[in-house]
Amino acid sequence: NPIYVNNGYALAYSAYSAAGAHLWLTAPSGTAGNTISWTQAMTLNTNGALVLQGGNTSASGVGIAFPATQSASSDANTLDDYEEGTWTPTLTDGTNNVSSYYYQYGSYIKVGRMVTINCTISVLNKGSITGSVYITGLPFTSGFLNSSFEQNILAAKVFPLGSNNYAIGVIDTSSTIIGAYLIFNGGQGSVQASNIIAGSQLFYSGTYWAAA
């Protein structure tokens, strides 16, 4: 096993021919004579992927592979996360959920703290929901950039609606919920269970900030 020659930090580079990879290794400050415990800080694998510490060293394709779980940077100018995935939007009144769906799907792309989401819901049986309804299940808790009073507004379509009604989605700070609202002549109000029938469709898309 390698040992510290002097007191201090240790660094190493290895062209690991057995795996066809280039490895950059670091170790914390240690004492001369003690065994070095390496951390694989970065890898350029045989597939052409540059893998950051904690990422999948077998990543395929040419690109930068981030860890599966974000290792957040305190520097606002450092890109520290990229991921793509799915989530399950659920229509609820806070006590009861819609009983069944024709389809129920959500997807997201996260770049740093910026999360772009899409979701599509088609109701088969609304069950026993009553009053105002909203959507739960966002993949990341929302945050803010400059003010705790910020809201994230999403584009939305809800069918069926009256001819003069429009739909929006609102994500408040520290939330995993999409507030479902209707804009109509003279004001606005929450989407109501009475607006939902078999075959109702709700579509939401937009971008929000994840909590730091």
VENDA-V901935 format. One record per helix or strand. SS is the DSSP state (A for helix, B for strand). FROM is the first residue (numbers start at 0). LEN is the number of residues. Records with the same first field share a line. If there is no record, write none. Layout:
# VENDA-V901935
SS->FROM-LEN ; FROM-LEN
This chain:
# VENDA-V901935
B->2-1 ; 7-9 ; 20-10 ; 34-1 ; 38-6 ; 48-4 ; 62-3 ; 81-6 ; 89-3 ; 96-1 ; 99-12 ; 113-12 ; 131-1 ; 133-3 ; 141-1 ; 151-8 ; 165-6 ; 176-8 ; 186-4 ; 191-1 ; 200-10
A->192-3
